[in-house]
Amino acid sequence: RLEPVAVGGVVVTNATLHNEDEIRRKDVRVGDTVIVRRAGDVIPEVVSSIKDRRKKGTRQFKVSTKCPECGSEVVRVEGEAVARCSGGLYCPAQRKESIKHFASRRAMDIDGLGDKLVEQLVDAGMIHDVADLYALTSEQLAGMERMGEKSATNLIAALEKSKTTTLSKFIFALGIREVGEATARNLAMHFGSLGKVIKATEEQLEEVTDVGPVVAKNIVAFDHQPHNREVIDKLIKAGMHWDDVETQPAGEQPLAGKTVVLTGALSVSRSEVKEKLQALGAKVSGSVSKKTAYVIAGADAGSKLAKAQELGIPVLDEEALKKILAGDLSVLG
């Protein structure tokens, strides 16, 4: 923060120092007189300090180990310049983006909860973390801008529906840094339950496919942050649930190395089917090729079914799928 100064026709009171390494390299200290410019004629940044104007007794700047917004631990991964707050589910500075991610289609898929509504709810003080979503009422929502009674009722129904999910989707929805959908799925398949993921050490996490030291450190930092654990507990108490994943060594997975394609309408959600097939070792693809082992065709299957028949790939119906997921693999021939 600076004393107000005109830079390029704009009065500037804040300027970036980028990160701790840059602060040390430029040796900028509290109380210094500094040279400021607008990088790219847009972003105010501190270029350097004027050493001969420095007051006696100034000390080198030290980055706090606690987030100034929420008090969570600040984590800096070795080899990276940026230090980050580990309180992703709780921190006010991350609140809006955390909730947007949680509600997104690939995460909890809460239909009707768009970015603008999230911002309205946060700005109105109606929600402070993702768990607060499940305490909202249709009466509260109906009073929001552009939200009528029907839209409010539909959103409450969507929130209720989202409580039934899968472990991998829930892990992904938490927004742990560098834990994408594939990593979340690998964690779910390896550990089988959320409790085991939370209790895992960095060494145990690194045994998971595609989880290296950096990702393991991010997961441990997130899981060990009490504020995050509190929000997770609130979500569970609100009714969030899923089936534990039955873990199996890769060699014992009946569909290990097999590529499966889903097409047509199924009576259960495609994401749930995908999760269960992956737990059996299958790779679920979006397109049919010569490498495809099986195509599972629901109602009104289209071009993927036609291509499978053209290539002579075995096609299974939903009844066969149900048997596979129940452990009866005789339908595979």
GUTORZA-294803 format. One line per field, with one value per residue (C-alpha): residue number from 1; x, y negated, z negated. Coordinates in pm, 1 decimal. Example, Ala and Ser with C-alpha at 12.3 -4.5 7.8 and 13.67 -1.06 7.14 Angstrom:
BEGIN
nr = (1|2);
X = (1230.0|1367.0);
Y = (450.0|106.0);
Z = (-780.0|-714.0);
END
This chain:
BEGIN
nr = (1|2|3|4|5|6|7|8|9|10|11|12|13|14|15|16|17|18|19|20|21|22|23|24|25|26|27|28|29|30|31|32|33|34|35|36|37|38|39|40|41|42|43|44|45|46|47|48|49|50|51|52|53|54|55|56|57|58|59|60|61|62|63|64|65|66|67|68|69|70|71|72|73|74|75|76|77|78|79|80|81|82|83|84|85|86|87|88|89|90|91|92|93|94|95|96|97|98|99|100|101|102|103|104|105|106|107|108|109|110|111|112|113|114|115|116|117|118|119|120|121|122|123|124|125|126|127|128|129|130|131|132|133|134|135|136|137|138|139|140|141|142|143|144|145|146|147|148|149|150|151|152|153|154|155|156|157|158|159|160|161|162|163|164|165|166|167|168|169|170|171|172|173|174|175|176|177|178|179|180|181|182|183|184|185|186|187|188|189|190|191|192|193|194|195|196|197|198|199|200|201|202|203|204|205|206|207|208|209|210|211|212|213|214|215|216|217|218|219|220|221|222|223|224|225|226|227|228|229|230|231|232|233|234|235|236|237|238|239|240|241|242|243|244|245|246|247|248|249|250|251|252|253|254|255|256|257|258|259|260|261|262|263|264|265|266|267|268|269|270|271|272|273|274|275|276|277|278|279|280|281|282|283|284|285|286|287|288|289|290|291|292|293|294|295|296|297|298|299|300|301|302|303|304|305|306|307|308|309|310|311|312|313|314|315|316|317|318|319|320|321|322|323|324|325|326|327|328|329|330|331|332|333);
X = (0.0|126.8|57.9|-157.7|54.9|-32.5|106.1|21.5|-280.1|-419.7|-397.3|-238.7|-258.1|-166.9|109.7|217.8|542.0|460.7|601.8|847.6|1142.6|1086.2|1051.8|1387.8|1553.5|1442.1|1500.7|1178.1|1098.4|806.1|838.6|1060.3|1023.7|975.2|962.8|629.2|518.4|213.4|334.7|191.0|38.1|-214.4|-93.2|88.3|409.1|702.5|1015.9|1266.6|1320.6|1527.2|1791.8|1934.2|1589.1|1550.9|1491.5|1716.5|1596.1|1384.3|1363.4|1338.0|983.1|879.1|585.5|337.1|292.6|-79.8|-333.2|-424.2|-786.3|-867.5|-566.8|-512.2|-160.8|21.6|194.3|476.5|566.1|936.9|1033.2|738.7|754.5|400.5|278.4|-87.8|-352.9|-450.2|-799.4|-969.0|-1314.3|-1314.8|-1107.6|-1319.2|-1074.9|-1141.0|-1506.9|-1679.3|-1448.2|-1456.4|-1836.4|-1849.6|-1615.2|-1809.8|-2137.2|-1993.2|-2114.0|-1806.0|-1822.3|-2156.0|-2346.5|-2597.6|-2835.1|-2949.3|-2663.8|-2471.0|-2178.4|-2392.0|-2623.4|-2324.4|-2191.5|-2531.2|-2561.9|-2211.5|-2251.7|-2581.1|-2408.8|-2639.4|-2357.4|-2003.4|-1889.7|-2014.5|-2195.1|-2417.0|-2576.4|-2763.1|-2917.8|-3084.1|-3463.3|-3684.9|-3823.8|-3474.8|-3391.0|-3721.4|-3630.1|-3311.6|-3288.5|-3430.8|-3530.5|-3897.6|-4071.5|-4040.1|-3667.5|-3611.0|-3797.3|-3599.8|-3269.6|-3359.5|-3440.6|-3105.9|-2922.7|-3101.5|-3015.2|-2647.1|-2622.9|-2607.7|-2274.3|-1957.1|-1639.1|-1428.1|-1668.7|-1672.0|-1291.6|-1273.6|-1539.2|-1330.0|-1098.7|-767.5|-488.1|-379.3|-633.5|-832.1|-1093.7|-843.5|-643.7|-963.2|-1073.1|-734.7|-751.1|-1101.3|-1004.6|-682.8|-816.5|-1184.7|-1312.8|-1281.8|-1157.3|-857.5|-774.0|-784.3|-562.9|-309.0|50.8|248.7|430.3|102.7|-42.6|259.2|171.2|-138.7|-118.6|-16.6|28.7|377.4|538.9|382.8|26.4|71.8|187.0|-113.8|-354.1|-198.3|-195.8|-564.7|-669.5|-477.0|-634.7|-901.7|-1122.6|-1148.1|-1227.8|-1504.7|-1668.6|-1641.4|-1805.6|-2086.7|-2139.6|-2165.1|-2410.6|-2616.5|-2665.5|-2385.3|-2319.9|-2174.7|-2093.2|-1743.8|-1536.9|-1421.0|-1046.3|-872.8|-510.8|-471.4|-403.0|-736.4|-949.5|-1161.3|-1172.3|-810.0|-674.9|-1017.0|-1160.7|-1537.2|-1761.8|-2105.7|-2374.2|-2746.4|-2968.3|-2921.2|-3154.7|-2874.6|-2644.1|-2357.1|-2110.5|-2207.3|-2167.0|-1832.5|-1710.5|-1807.3|-1653.9|-1330.0|-1332.0|-1327.8|-1020.3|-1184.6|-1088.9|-1409.2|-1368.5|-1589.9|-1523.9|-1524.9|-1207.5|-1038.9|-899.2|-1249.4|-1324.2|-1697.5|-1971.0|-2256.3|-2566.7|-2868.0|-3188.9|-3166.4|-2797.3|-2665.1|-2346.3|-2124.3|-2340.8|-2327.8|-1948.8|-1915.3|-2125.1|-1916.7|-1592.8|-1732.1|-1694.9|-1911.3|-2219.9|-2381.3|-2721.5|-2807.8|-2910.3|-2562.7|-2414.0|-2607.7|-2473.0|-2116.2|-2148.9|-2296.5|-1989.2|-2132.6|-1879.6|-2023.1|-2187.9|-1843.4|-1797.4);
Y = (0.0|-345.7|-704.6|-829.1|-912.9|-998.1|-744.9|-779.5|-996.8|-760.5|-800.2|-484.2|-367.6|-1.4|154.2|514.0|654.3|989.5|1231.4|1281.6|1347.0|1018.1|828.3|963.7|907.5|543.7|508.2|312.8|232.7|79.3|-300.5|-311.6|-570.4|-371.1|-413.0|-298.1|-235.6|-91.8|231.9|263.1|-77.7|103.3|272.8|55.4|221.9|124.8|102.0|31.8|-152.0|-470.3|-359.1|-703.1|-807.8|-503.0|-575.4|-418.2|-104.4|33.1|411.2|655.4|755.8|1098.2|1280.9|1393.4|1763.9|1700.3|1568.5|1208.0|1275.3|1597.5|1698.2|2026.0|2154.0|2003.1|2266.6|2213.2|2518.6|2571.2|2440.7|2198.9|1824.3|1775.3|1842.4|1941.3|1961.4|2321.3|2230.7|2264.9|2359.3|2093.9|1792.7|1480.4|1377.9|1707.3|1741.8|1657.0|1860.5|2155.1|2164.9|2120.2|2415.5|2630.1|2563.8|2607.9|2875.2|3097.7|3077.5|3078.4|2975.0|2753.5|2648.2|2286.5|2171.6|1953.5|1722.1|1408.4|1565.4|1686.9|1330.8|1195.2|1449.0|1378.0|999.9|1023.2|1216.6|1515.6|1766.3|1771.1|2112.2|2394.6|2568.0|2262.5|2334.9|2625.4|2406.6|2174.4|2172.4|2110.2|1802.5|1652.8|1727.2|1596.0|1254.5|1235.5|1027.7|1211.1|1509.3|1593.1|1853.7|2125.0|2063.6|2068.3|2398.2|2550.5|2442.4|2594.1|2918.8|2902.5|2850.1|3150.3|3361.2|3264.7|3419.8|3761.0|3766.4|3972.5|3958.2|3845.4|3562.3|3447.1|3445.5|3248.3|3003.4|2914.3|2715.7|2848.6|2694.3|2912.6|3183.9|3213.0|3470.0|3742.9|3699.4|3691.2|4015.4|4177.7|4071.2|4215.1|4545.5|4577.1|4492.1|4581.0|4329.1|3960.0|4035.9|4224.6|3944.7|3687.1|3896.6|3985.9|3868.8|3717.5|4048.7|4242.5|3992.4|4024.2|4392.1|4280.3|4269.9|3924.0|3777.3|3632.3|3443.9|3106.4|3238.9|3448.6|3142.0|2942.8|3216.8|3250.4|2871.8|2853.5|3153.2|3040.3|2694.2|2697.4|2444.8|2674.2|2973.2|2774.2|2695.6|3059.9|3166.9|2915.1|3061.5|3414.3|3300.6|3127.9|3468.5|3488.9|3858.0|4113.2|4482.3|4576.0|4699.8|5060.2|5041.2|5309.2|5359.5|5290.6|5658.9|5760.2|5506.9|5704.5|5422.3|5312.5|5196.2|5205.1|4898.1|4856.5|4607.5|4499.8|4388.8|4321.4|4247.5|4451.7|4476.3|4370.7|4071.5|4114.9|3973.3|4244.2|4518.9|4375.8|4369.2|4733.2|4854.7|4675.5|4841.3|5172.3|5053.9|4940.5|4634.6|4455.8|4279.7|4038.9|4182.8|4524.1|4658.6|4991.7|4979.4|4977.9|5301.8|5249.3|5000.9|4970.6|4848.9|4697.5|4572.1|4370.1|4449.6|4279.2|4260.4|4426.4|4738.3|4740.0|4710.3|4989.6|5219.5|5120.9|5207.8|5527.7|5405.1|5584.3|5379.4|5420.8|5294.6|5142.3|5477.9|5611.1|5297.1|5353.9|5710.4|5589.5|5329.5|5596.9|5813.9|6054.0|6045.5|6341.9|6099.4|5998.5|6339.9);
Z = (0.0|96.0|15.8|308.4|611.6|973.8|1222.5|1589.8|1517.0|1251.7|873.5|733.8|371.0|422.6|630.8|675.2|539.5|706.5|449.0|163.4|394.5|577.4|249.3|134.3|471.8|478.2|102.0|52.6|-311.3|-500.2|-494.6|-184.6|88.9|407.2|783.2|925.9|1283.1|1455.7|1611.6|1959.6|1889.8|1667.4|1347.7|1090.1|973.6|753.4|967.1|688.7|361.6|330.0|83.2|-2.6|-129.6|-353.2|-721.7|-982.6|-1156.2|-872.9|-863.2|-577.0|-494.7|-621.0|-466.6|-730.2|-796.5|-847.4|-595.1|-685.3|-583.0|-768.2|-975.6|-790.9|-732.2|-434.8|-223.1|21.4|226.2|287.2|630.4|652.5|592.8|465.5|110.3|85.2|-184.8|-262.8|-387.1|-50.9|-181.7|-452.8|-348.5|-272.8|1.1|183.5|90.1|417.1|639.9|398.5|407.5|786.1|831.9|585.3|769.4|1119.9|1360.4|1323.0|943.8|756.6|1070.2|887.7|1163.6|1132.5|909.3|1153.1|1088.9|1057.9|801.6|598.8|591.8|485.8|203.9|74.7|101.2|-89.0|-367.0|-316.0|-262.4|-396.8|-276.5|-54.3|-341.0|-392.1|-54.0|-210.6|-480.8|-228.0|-201.7|99.2|-79.2|-110.3|251.4|387.0|250.0|457.3|774.4|1078.7|862.8|860.5|649.8|914.8|969.8|594.9|557.9|845.6|691.5|354.3|538.0|721.5|392.4|243.5|546.9|524.3|177.4|344.2|521.8|564.0|359.2|653.7|740.3|378.6|358.6|683.6|561.8|256.4|482.9|351.5|554.8|849.8|767.5|1088.1|1183.3|1273.2|952.8|744.6|908.8|841.0|476.1|440.4|600.7|399.7|53.3|86.7|-168.9|-249.9|-600.3|-464.2|-220.7|-500.8|-729.4|-458.6|-492.5|-206.0|-164.0|-142.7|103.0|331.1|377.5|570.5|949.9|1079.3|729.1|681.9|391.8|479.9|509.2|194.4|1.9|126.0|16.1|-329.8|-380.6|-285.4|-494.4|-802.5|-800.6|-1076.9|-894.9|-591.7|-810.8|-980.9|-645.6|-536.9|-863.5|-800.4|-452.9|-591.3|-859.6|-588.2|-424.9|-167.1|-105.5|134.5|146.3|35.7|328.0|309.7|360.4|563.0|669.7|1041.5|1114.3|961.8|1148.5|1398.1|1654.3|1615.5|1950.4|2117.5|2291.0|2256.4|2436.0|2310.6|2554.5|2539.4|2239.4|1921.8|1622.5|1385.5|1417.0|1658.1|1406.2|1155.5|1416.0|1522.1|1162.0|1104.3|1429.7|1346.5|1004.4|1195.5|1385.4|1709.8|1906.3|2008.6|2342.0|2530.5|2875.0|3043.4|3204.2|3278.3|2923.0|2770.2|2584.0|2521.0|2605.4|2357.0|2540.4|2370.2|2529.2|2851.0|2906.0|3216.8|3421.1|3158.4|3170.8|3550.0|3548.4|3291.8|3511.5|3813.5|3630.6|3480.0|3121.2|2860.2|2768.0|2425.7|2313.2|1975.2|1826.3|1901.4|1748.9|1425.6|1406.1|1457.6|1184.3|956.4|1011.2|1270.4|1553.4|1745.1|1989.2|2113.6|2271.7);
END
